[in-house]
Amino acid sequence: MSGCVEAIRALLDRIDAREDAIGAWVHLDRDGALARARALDALAPAERGALHGMAIGVKDVLDTVDMPTAFNSPIHAGRRPARDAEVVRRLRAAGAIILGKTVTTEFAFTHPGRTRNPHDLACTPGGSSSGSAAAVAAGMVPVALATQTGGSTIRPAAFCGVLGYKPAFGRYPTAGLKHLAPSLDTIGLHARAFDDLARASAVMAGEAAPARPVLPRRPRVALVRTPHDGAAEPQALARLHEAAQALRSAGAAVRTIDLPPALVEVDALQHVIMAAEAAQSLAAEWASARDRLSANLAGFIAEGLAHDAAAVAAARARIAAGARAIDTLVGDDEVILTLPAPGEAPRGLASTGSAVFNRLWTMLGVPCITLPAGRGARGLPLGVQLVARRDAGDEAGFFAHARWVHEALAAAGHGH
């Protein structure tokens, strides 16, 4: 048995052992994955792609030509796309193996799917990229595609204790993505290892390989206080400050700053834009199958329809003006340190948790990453979030900072 086949069979064994309890997958392509693995094993070394044999789960809002894509909605049950989403096509072309489709909330909004948190089956894994985060956390797949419109990549990564990356808006093509709010929707990644994350990201962006920049001698970090800090669990805030101290001890220059009023206003207006765009994106479903939408999504669409064009335009203008504040908030060689979620994953499956620590950064289109930061009082993962400004250079520089922070936290006992 050769390398790719052996690796896929090991992952399938892991899925068989845990999937009934966790429910991370909506479709698993066992035969297709093994056939692909056999074909890859037959390639000569010179013929292998940049992601040779990497197994990947795909969130079920991204089209796959050989598997159903139904957005966790009965309206689209059994839908078979005519082609792959562009990021999926690029991954396959680089030698990746698409193992299956991971569970999403309905249309990547808030109505949860069946997925449970691998660390405690009584708790949510977060959403909307529920299955992707849970599958990676459970060792079912090393990398999975996610998306984020509010906090759907960053928060599940925190709840499940994995790396979660939301790149700068527009880094990856979105052709073949079922949009919820096109000016916000961003394809992201969940992964267990930085190298896998960086390699997959480069391929999805159309690059041959990730660049490897040199980290500044003394990394610069800005610990940001936000108006939402009062909504966080005390242990989450304590861990955030412990992380800041660990980075100081490791040699970083760390300062504490407050979120300026202009960005607080941007945060508040994100909801308006998301609702207005969701009403447009889901207009067909609203018109033809309103009774098959969940109550919370139907209510959100109704809210979006109630926003007139002038109000939405005014909100966009205020957001554009306020967004410039981040360019003066931190330097181009500095990263923001903040929370990715209010704390440990909440008990129960009726909600996927709050996006209060995510919405602003999504609205701004800036790159964000969740890093595991140990465990909380209930034994569930806690995390921290790094954010870069909009013009902070290439992705590789942000990854270099994130790797350094990840290693510093692990050395201080705040890793996985």
N, C-alpha and C positions, 0 to 999 in steps of 0.2 A: 504494500500500500504506500503510495507516494504522498508528498507533503501536503498538497492542497486537499486531496481527498481525506487524508487523515485528520486534518484540521477541521474540515466541515463535519465529519462524522463525530468528532469530539464535541462540537457545538450542538449538534442535533441531540446527542446524548444528554447534554446539559439542559437543553430545552425540554426534552422528554421528562426529565427529573423534576422540573419546576414550573412548567408552563400551566398546568392545570390549576395551580394555586395562584400564580401571578397574573396570568392573562395578558401578556405583553403583545401577542401577535394576533392580527386579524386574518392573515394568510401566510402560510409557510410553504415555500417552494422546495421541498426536500429533493425531489427527483431532478428538478432543474439545477439546483445548487450542486448536487453531486455530479451531474453531467458536465456542468461548467468546470468543476474542479478537475475532473478527469482530462478535459481538453487542455486546461492550463498546465497540468502536470506533464503533458506530452510536448509542451513547447521547449525549444532550446533556450538556454539562458539569454541569448542575444535577442530573442523574440518576446521576452517578458516585459510587461508594462510596469509603470511606476507603482502600482498598487497590486502587483501580482498576488492573487489568492486572498486578498483582504475581504473578509466577510462583512457585509453591511446590511443593516435593516433600514427600510425606507418608510417614513411616516405616511400614513394613508391619506394624505392630501396632495401627494406628488404622484404623477402618472407613471405607470409601469405597463409596458405593452403586453407583457406575458402574465400579468396578475391583475385581479380586479382592483379598482380604485374607487371607493364609495364614500369617502369623507365621513364615515360613521353616521350616515344618514340613510333612513329607509327610502328616501326619495331616489337615491342613486344605487340601490342595492344591485349587485351584479354588473355594474358598469365596467366595460372593457375599453380602455383607452386605445387610440389608434397608434400612439407612439409614446416613447419614454419622455419624461421630463428631461430638459437639457442637462441638468446636473447628474441625473441617473445615467444618461447616455455617456457622459464624460467619464463617470466612474467605471462603467463597463468597459469602455475603450481602453482604460488604463489597467485592466486586469482584475478589477474587483468582482466579487461574487455577491449578487443581490440575494440574500437569504430569504427575504419575505417582507411583508408589510406590517408595520407596527401600529398599534391602536392609537387613534387620535380622539380627542373630544369632538363632538358634532361640529363639522365645518371649522375646526380649530378655534371654537369659541369656548364656552365654559361648561356646557352640559357634558358630564364625564362619561367615559367609556367604562369598561369592566376591569381595567388594570389596577392591581394592588401594589403597594410598596414592598419590594423584596426584603427590606429590613424589618417590616412589621406589616403583616397582611391586613391588619385592621386600619391601616393608614393610607391616605392618598399618596400616589407617586408624584403628584403635581400634574399640571397640564398647561397647554393642550398636548404637548409632546409626551404623553404619559407612557405609552408603550416603548418609545425609544429610550427614555431614561431608565425605565425598569429593566429592559432587556440588557442594556449595557451594564447596569449595576449588578444584575444576576449572573453575569458572565455568559450570557447566551450569544452575544455578538460583541466584537471589540469596538465597533463604530456604528452609529445610527444617525440618519438624517432627522432633523427637527425643523420646526419653524417658530418664529416669534412675531406676534403682532402687539402683544402687551408684555407678557413675561414668560412665554411658553417654552423657551429653551433654557433660560437661566434658572428659573425657579425649580423645575423638575430636577435639574442637575443638582441643585442644593439639597432637595429633599431625598434624593437617591444616592448622593455621595459620589458623583462622577464629574468629569470635566464637561462643561457646557459652554459652547462658543456661539455667540451671535456676532457675525462680522459687521463691518460697516455696511450701511444700506447700499445695495447695488453691486456688492462684490461678486455675488454669484448670479447667474441668469435665473429668472423665475418662470421661463416658459414651461408649461406643464404643471404649474402650481395652481391649485384652486384658491383663488384670492378671497380673503375676507376684507382687508383694507389695503389696497395696493400701495399706498404711500408709506405704509408701515410694515407690511409683510416682508419678513427676512428669513431666508433659509439658513439654518444653523446646523450644528453638529453636537452629538454627545459621544464621548470616548472615555476609555480608561487610561490611555497613555498619550502623552504629548506628541510623540513621534507620529503615531497614527493620525492624530488630529491634524497636525501640520501637513502631512502628506496628502490626506484626503482633501483638505482645504485648498491646497495648491492646485490639485487636479480639477476641482470644481470651479476654480477661478480661471482655468485655462492655462495654467503655468506648468512647466515641465517638472519642477521640484521646488520645495520651499527654500527660500534664501536663508542664510545663516549670519545675521548681523552680530556685531560685537556689542555687548551690553556696556552701558556707561560704567565707569569705575565705581561710582556711587549712585545706585538707582534712587530716583526721586519719587516719593509717594505722597499723595494728598488724601488724608482721611477726611471724608466729607460728612458733615452733620446735615441731616435733612429734616423737614417738618414731620416726616413719617416715623422718625425714630421712636416716638412714643407708642407706635403700634407694634414694635418689635418685642419679642420675649427678652427679659433682662439678661438671660444667659447668652442670647445671640449678640446683643450689644457688648456684653463682657468679652465674648470670644473675639469680636471685631477689634476691640481695644487691645486684647492680648496679642492678636495678630500684628497690629501696628507696632507694639513693643518688640515683638519677635523680629520684625523687619529692621527696626532701629538697631537691635543688638547684632543683627547680621551685617550692618553697615549701610543701610539705606538712610537717606535724608527724608524724614517723615514730618509733615506739618499737618495741622488740623484747620479746616476751613468750613464755613457755613455755605449752604446752597443759596445763591443770591435770589432776591425776589423775582427777577426776570425769568429764572428757570423754574421757580415755584409756579409761576403762571403758566408756563409751557406744560408742566406736569398736569395741571388742572384741565387744560384744553385738549389733551390727548383723547379723552373720552368722546368729545364732540366729533372729532375727525374720524375716529374709529367707527362710531355709530353711523355717521353720514355715509361713509364709504361702504360699510357692511350692507346698508340698505340698497345701494347700487349694485354691489357684487352679487347679492342674493336676490335680486329683483325677480328672476325667473322662478326661483323656488317659492318666493312670497306670492307670486301671482298664480301659480299653478298647483301648489301643494302646501299652502299655509298651515293646514291642519296636521301636517306631518312634521312640522318643526317643533322643537322643544319650546316650552313656555318661555324660558329665559331668552332664547334666541329670537323668538317671535316678538317679545317685548322690546328687545334691543333694536330690531329692525324698525319697529313702529316708532321708537324714539328717534332713530336716524331719519325717518321720513318726515318727522315733525320739525327738523332743523331746516329752515329755509336757506336758499343759496347765499343770501347776503350774510346770514349769521355764520355760515361755514367759511365764507371768504374772509370775513372779519377775524375769525379764529385763526385761519391760516396766516394772515398778515401779522397778528400778534405773536404767533409762534415763531415766524421767521425773524422778527425783531428780537424776541427773547433768546432765540437759539444762539445768537452771536455771543451771548455771555459766556458760553463754555470756552470760547477761544481765548478769553482773558482770565478764566478761572484757574486754569492749569497750564503749565508750559508744554511745549511740544515733545519734551523728553521726560514728561512726568505722567504717572498714571494715578487715577482715582481709586481709592479703596473704600468700599461701601458694602452694605448687606445685599445679598441676592434674594432673600426671603425673610419673613418675620421671625423664623426660628425653625424648630424641627417640623417635620410633616405633621399636619393636623390629623387627629383621629377621625375616622369615618371616610366614606367614599362619595358623599353627596356634593362635595366641593373640592376643587383642585387647589385651593389656597389663594392668597391675596397677591396681586401684582403691584402693590404700592411701591416696591423698591425696584421696579423694572420699567414702568410705563414711560418715565421721562427719557431714559436712555434710548428706548426704542423710537420715541418721537423725534429725538435728535439725530437718529441714524448713526450713532457712534458704535464702535466695537466694544463688546463686553465679554467677559469670561467668568464662569463660576469655577472656583477652586475649592476642593474639600478642605474643611478646617476642623476635623475631629468629630467627636460625638457630643450629644447633649445629655440632659438628665435622664431622658427616656431611652437612651442608647441609640438614638437615630442620628443621622448625619447633620452636621451644621456646615455652612460654607461661608466664603467671602466672595465678593465680586470685584473685579478690576474693570475699569472703564478708561478708554483713551479719548482724547479730543478728536474732533472731526478731521483735522489736518495733521494728524500725528505721524504721518509717513506711512511706510508700508506695513503690512501685517506682520512681517517677520520681526520687526522691532517690538511690537506689542507682545508677540509670543515669547520673545527673549525675556522681557520683563516678567511675564506670567510664569515662565519656567523657573526663573530665579525666585520669585515669591513662593511658588509651590514647593520648591526645595527648602527654602528657609523655614516655611511653616512645618514641613515634615521634620526638619532637624530640631525644631522647638517642641515637637510632640503634638502638633496640630494637623497632621496629615490625615490620611484615610483612617 
